[in-house]
Amino acid sequence: MNYELIIIGGGPAGLTAGIYAGRQKTKTLLIEKVAPGGQIALSENIENYPGFPEGLNGLELTQKMEEQAKNFGLEIVSSEVKKLQIKSEVLKIVQTENDEYKTLAIIIATGAIAKKLGIPGEDKLIGRGVSYCATCDGPFFKKCDVAVIGGGDTAVQEAIFLTKYAEKVYLIHRREQLRAVGILQERAKSNPKINVLWNTVPIEIIGEQRVEGIKVKNLKTNEEKKIPLKGVFILIGINPQTKFLQGIVEIDKDGYIFTDENMQTFEAETGKLLSGVYACGDCRKKLLRQVITACGEGATAAFAAARYIENVKR
């Protein structure tokens, strides 16, 4: 089956790319292994998306994106991409579990998945007090007690950020020393709102409809206790979904894809720009991972891909 453009991933970046590609009359297929929407579909309320001062539901937003993209002619299939082949500047092959597709250009929008604790209550309360992004959800916890799980730069930085809103922030770390850089450690330890629980791990998130508390265990004493609070921010790392791209596009040590300002990727072996292959959204190496940045990058990637396809067809 032949297409002009294939988008891999159906989160906000991929769906926006699909909208822009459809408006430019580019024959486009989007491949998503689960269902369109991505991680943001789990968010109960998005408060920082422009034009919606009251906030909006993540699932509803991505469903509208999907409907809009389909109205412009985007085809969507549910499957997992297993392999890419860059045969030439004008021929790329995308292999899924059951099919093989030929295309002129590819947009990679596979996103990133937050690492989970895997403890009781976590999955049940995602979007109901359990969060993996303090920047996204911190403002919902004004004058509340919250917990941050982790000890790296991101966890400590986000714990400091949460003190703008929360009454108290429990920073829960399994070791006796944080892994964050020294200046962040100093800021956290000197902040009266942050209470660091050393040698401690979470073992259960408590709550029925929303988070009501967390159960923790001290690894030295084996003592268990319950802490009443309203939010749990799990910040133990993120996995970009890029393993199948090893050796094809240039990625950093954590798996994030390098691109230029037009979202064009670089060839892994030579470091040169890779013709007709683009990346956008949370799988891309960048500073800020938000819905709005993903959408902007998806639009840019689709526009750049359309220009590339026009040149190839000439």
Secondary structure, DSSP 8 states (H G I E B T S, - for coil): -EEEEEEE--SHHHHHHHHHHHHTT--EEEEESS-TT-GGGG-S-B-SSTT-TT-B-HHHHHHHHHHHHHHTT-EEEE--EEEEEEEETTEEEEEESS-EEEEEEEEE---EEE-----TTTTTTBTTTEES-HHHHGGGGTT-EEEEE--SHHHHHHHHHHTTT-SEEEEE-SSSS--S-HHHHHHHHH-TTEEEETTEEEEEEE-SSS--EEEEEETTT--EEEEE-SEEEE-S-EEES-GGGTTTB-B-TTS-B-B-TT-EEEBTTT-SEEEEEEE-GGGB--S---HHHHHHHHHHHHHHHHHHHHHHH-
